[in-house]
Amino acid sequence: MLAITLYDTVLWLHIVAVIVAFGALFAYPVFFAVNASAPITERTGLHRAQIAFSKKVTGPVLGVVLLAGAYLASDRDYWSEVWVSVPLLILFVVAGLGATVLRRNEQALLDTATAGDDLAYAEALGKAKTWTLVILALVVVAVFFMTVKPFA
């Protein structure tokens, strides 16, 4: 007999939402490297796609991550667990960084590529790489806490 509970379904949704929200971000270092070797005026496509993905996918899907996680924590009374509170804090930090710092850097990449300004593009790319790695590190820490459940 197949016994799928609501909790199991929401857990699956939560995991899929995390993959959708952050999966592309893990490819950014490769995208940046490949894109940086193209002529500057041909780099705009990637940056337009980044901005569109951020606005139309990542932002809304973070809401699904939060709501599904809230259901999971409430259903099993996990709110006091460190492995829930740390990733929740990280989610808010990552959402804030993504909506501000990373989004501004993506826009700067698009603007400097459009203008054909190699020097300004290189500066914006350096910042974008740094903030991407910071956000990726935070996501990895959150996944560690959610899967290993330290201090449980």
C-alpha positions, 0 to 999 in steps of 0.5 A, a space after each residue: 500500500 502506498 501511504 503518502 502523507 500531507 507532511 511528505 508531500 509538503 516536504 517534497 514541495 519544500 525540497 523542490 522549491 529550494 532546488 528551483 530557487 537556488 539551482 541556477 545560482 550554483 551554475 553562475 560561476 560557470 556562466 560568468 566564466 563563459 560569458 566573460 570570454 564573449 565580446 562585451 556586447 554579446 554578454 547581455 543575454 545572460 544578464 537579462 536572463 539572470 534578472 528575469 529568473 530572479 524576479 519571476 522565479 526565485 523571488 516567488 519560489 522563496 515564498 513557497 520555500 518559506 510557507 512549506 517550511 513553516 508548515 513542516 515546522 508547525 506540523 511537527 512542532 520543530 520551531 525550537 530546533 536549531 536546524 530549523 531556526 538557522 536555515 530560516 534566518 539564512 533564508 531571510 538573509 539570502 532573500 534580502 541579499 538577492 533582492 538588493 546586492 545581487 540584483 544590483 550587481 546583475 543590473 550593473 553587469 547588464 548596464 556595463 555590457 550594454 554600454 560596452 564598458 570593459 573596465 566597469 564590467 570587470 568591476 561589476 563582475 568581481 562584485 557579482 562573483 563575490 556575492 554569488 559565492 556568499 549566497 551559495 555558501 549560505 545556502 550550503 550551510 542551510 542545507 547542511 542544517 536541514 539534512 544533518 540536524 546538528 544539535 538535535 
